[in-house]
Amino acid sequence: MSRRIALIAHDLKKDDLVAFVSVHAAFFETCSLVATGTTGSLVKAACPQLDVTLLKSGPLGGDQQIGALIAEGAIDILIFFVDPLTPMPHDVDVKALMRLGIVYDIAMALNRASAEMILRSEEAGWNGA
Ligand SMILES: O=C(CO)COP(=O)(O)O
């Protein structure tokens, strides 16, 4: 089964996430992708070949939608490029999303270095077994 991956980036990290997805576009083409609204739109613009399901923007509930998908067992990997230096009006949603990623023990990368390591494992064919 193809990997179900959620993509999110805070505003100052969006360029970095788009660059990351572009580099690994061939792998992401094999995945089922969901993203918060703005992040997903930017990913689609940069990589039109990717089929990305767009949810609401993070501050309008997108983080919570992804949290709900995690709770339902519908996400295998969360790639969330977090900006730790900017206050967010929806900080509680961000924390709740990370908490569910831990509760349900999914692979979760909160920065590019960790995301690269997860992708390296995935691209090498490791399936988490
Ligand atoms: O705010 C976000 C994550 O907390 C991301 O939402 P957008 O992708 O809509 O900017």
The ligand as an ORCA input file, in Angstrom:
! r2SCAN-3c Opt
* xyz 0 1
  O      -0.555     26.876      9.928
  C      -0.143     25.834      9.483
  C       0.310     24.774     10.390
  O       0.151     25.067     11.752
  C      -0.084     25.593      8.034
  O      -1.251     26.010      7.389
  P      -1.178     26.505      5.879
  O      -0.503     25.431      5.099
  O      -2.581     26.699      5.453
  O      -0.377     27.778      5.918
*
